[in-house]
Amino acid sequence: QFSTNRTTLTSIFKAMTGYTPVQYVLAERLKQSRLELLFTNIPIYEVSQKYSFHDENYYIRAFKKQYKKTPLAYRK
């Protein structure tokens, strides 16, 4: 569809955004989930499921790596 192979496309994408496609999607899902944490009282496990994190612990680790706080600490 892009007239190139996956490796080249990934390299171009990373050069333009600073992220691989997988990293970019993860960062966007985490960014969107922050709003849920700030403006709702939805439990953390439901937020993680809503943003397609099938493992709550993975969501917490990814969130902490990105924002240097756990989702609960970010919410407070």
TACOR-V679378 format. One record per pair of residues at least 12 apart in sequence whose C-alpha atoms are under 10 Angstrom apart, sorted by the first residue. I is the first residue (numbers start at 0). J is the second residue. Records with the same first field share a line. If there is no record, write none. Layout:
I = J + J
This chain:
8 = 20
9 = 21
25 = 50 + 51 + 52 + 58 + 61 + 62 + 65
26 = 61 + 62 + 65
27 = 50
28 = 47 + 49 + 50 + 51 + 52 + 58 + 62
29 = 47 + 50 + 52 + 58 + 59 + 61 + 62 + 65 + 66 + 70
30 = 62 + 65 + 66
31 = 50
32 = 46 + 47 + 49 + 50 + 58 + 62 + 70
33 = 46 + 62 + 66 + 70 + 73 + 74
34 = 46 + 74
35 = 47 + 49 + 74
36 = 70 + 71 + 72 + 73 + 74 + 75
37 = 70 + 71 + 73 + 74 + 75
38 = 74
39 = 74
40 = 74
42 = 71
43 = 55 + 58 + 59 + 70 + 71 + 74
44 = 56 + 58 + 59
46 = 58 + 70
47 = 59 + 70
58 = 70
59 = 71
